[in-house]
Amino acid sequence: MKLMLINKDHPLPENYKPCLTDLMEGYRLERKTACAMKEMICAALKDGIHLRIFSAYRSISYQQGLFNEDIQRYMKQGMSYEDAFNKTAQSIAVPGQSEHNAGLAADISTMDWKGEINTEFENTEEFRWLDKNAAKFGFILRYPKGKEHITSITYEPWHYRYVGRVHAERMKRMGLTLEEYLDLQCAKCD
């Protein structure tokens, strides 16, 4: 599988259209990603772990709405637009710079998730299962703790990106982010 880096320095091509398919509960993902996610959810169930998807593919316009909402929240706290934009961009990708816009990422939580996202997810059985098993299905924890200076996104224990099994297992074994892994791959080509 050819890897695509999507971030502030590598936005999606302007007319990018993912080949989407239904995942569950109205959520959609890119076709291969959805298939791998379904396999992972079924494997977790066999182990008594119930994973809940709370975000998957997002259109650019939906992403823009989330982004604008967060900016407004910070501005109501007294921040300037520029400061609010920069603060928002640390936790919500700018539209067109999100893996959700490509249908390659899903946000996962517990079945009792009530709509509040926080790092407490890392203390759950679901997170421990994902940490141990996600790479077997081609997924990586995309924004790991301690790597914020590399990803430019805050730690998100709920955000899983599909990269394919071979790449995911290598990244997990080596403790690398997608940025670090691709840099390593490019260094091997030089």
SULSULLIN-V435693 format. One record per residue. N is the residue number from 1. RES is the residue in three letters. PSI is psi in whole degrees, -180 to 180 (NA if undefined). Layout:
((N & RES & PSI) (N & RES & PSI))
This chain:
((1 & MET & 131) (2 & LYS & 128) (3 & LEU & 141) (4 & MET & 120) (5 & LEU & 126) (6 & ILE & 114) (7 & ASN & -168) (8 & LYS & -28) (9 & ASP & -12) (10 & HIS & 73) (11 & PRO & 164) (12 & LEU & 148) (13 & PRO & 147) (14 & GLU & -41) (15 & ASN & 27) (16 & TYR & 131) (17 & LYS & 108) (18 & PRO & 151) (19 & CYS & 95) (20 & LEU & 151) (21 & THR & 159) (22 & ASP & 139) (23 & LEU & -68) (24 & MET & 155) (25 & GLU & 37) (26 & GLY & -4) (27 & TYR & 148) (28 & ARG & 154) (29 & LEU & 167) (30 & GLU & 146) (31 & ARG & -55) (32 & LYS & -36) (33 & THR & -43) (34 & ALA & -43) (35 & CYS & -47) (36 & ALA & -38) (37 & MET & -43) (38 & LYS & -43) (39 & GLU & -42) (40 & MET & -43) (41 & ILE & -42) (42 & CYS & -42) (43 & ALA & -40) (44 & ALA & -44) (45 & LEU & -41) (46 & LYS & -28) (47 & ASP & 8) (48 & GLY & 17) (49 & ILE & 127) (50 & HIS & 108) (51 & LEU & 139) (52 & ARG & 125) (53 & ILE & 130) (54 & PHE & 0) (55 & SER & 143) (56 & ALA & -125) (57 & TYR & 138) (58 & ARG & 132) (59 & SER & 162) (60 & ILE & -41) (61 & SER & -38) (62 & TYR & -44) (63 & GLN & -40) (64 & GLN & -41) (65 & GLY & -45) (66 & LEU & -43) (67 & PHE & -48) (68 & ASN & -39) (69 & GLU & -44) (70 & ASP & -41) (71 & ILE & -47) (72 & GLN & -39) (73 & ARG & -44) (74 & TYR & -37) (75 & MET & -34) (76 & LYS & -21) (77 & GLN & 1) (78 & GLY & 3) (79 & MET & 152) (80 & SER & 165) (81 & TYR & -46) (82 & GLU & -45) (83 & ASP & -41) (84 & ALA & -40) (85 & PHE & -49) (86 & ASN & -40) (87 & LYS & -44) (88 & THR & -43) (89 & ALA & -12) (90 & GLN & -19) (91 & SER & -18) (92 & ILE & 122) (93 & ALA & 144) (94 & VAL & 138) (95 & PRO & 133) (96 & GLY & -9) (97 & GLN & 16) (98 & SER & 138) (99 & GLU & -25) (100 & HIS & -34) (101 & ASN & -22) (102 & ALA & -7) (103 & GLY & 21) (104 & LEU & 0) (105 & ALA & 151) (106 & ALA & 148) (107 & ASP & 131) (108 & ILE & 142) (109 & SER & -166) (110 & THR & 166) (111 & MET & -24) (112 & ASP & 16) (113 & TRP & 134) (114 & LYS & 16) (115 & GLY & -4) (116 & GLU & 125) (117 & ILE & 127) (118 & ASN & 169) (119 & THR & -4) (120 & GLU & -19) (121 & PHE & -29) (122 & GLU & -14) (123 & ASN & 15) (124 & THR & 160) (125 & GLU & -36) (126 & GLU & -45) (127 & PHE & -44) (128 & ARG & -39) (129 & TRP & -46) (130 & LEU & -43) (131 & ASP & -39) (132 & LYS & -32) (133 & ASN & -19) (134 & ALA & -40) (135 & ALA & -31) (136 & LYS & -21) (137 & PHE & 5) (138 & GLY & 12) (139 & PHE & 146) (140 & ILE & 150) (141 & LEU & 109) (142 & ARG & -34) (143 & TYR & 76) (144 & PRO & 159) (145 & LYS & 137) (146 & GLY & -3) (147 & LYS & 15) (148 & GLU & -33) (149 & HIS & -17) (150 & ILE & -46) (151 & THR & -20) (152 & SER & 17) (153 & ILE & 142) (154 & THR & 159) (155 & TYR & 126) (156 & GLU & 91) (157 & PRO & -6) (158 & TRP & -11) (159 & HIS & 114) (160 & TYR & 131) (161 & ARG & 135) (162 & TYR & 127) (163 & VAL & -2) (164 & GLY & 151) (165 & ARG & -47) (166 & VAL & -50) (167 & HIS & -43) (168 & ALA & -44) (169 & GLU & -38) (170 & ARG & -47) (171 & MET & -41) (172 & LYS & -48) (173 & ARG & -38) (174 & MET & -9) (175 & GLY & 36) (176 & LEU & 148) (177 & THR & 170) (178 & LEU & -40) (179 & GLU & -47) (180 & GLU & -41) (181 & TYR & -45) (182 & LEU & -37) (183 & ASP & -42) (184 & LEU & -42) (185 & GLN & -41) (186 & CYS & -37) (187 & ALA & -35) (188 & LYS & -27) (189 & CYS & -23) (190 & ASP & NA))
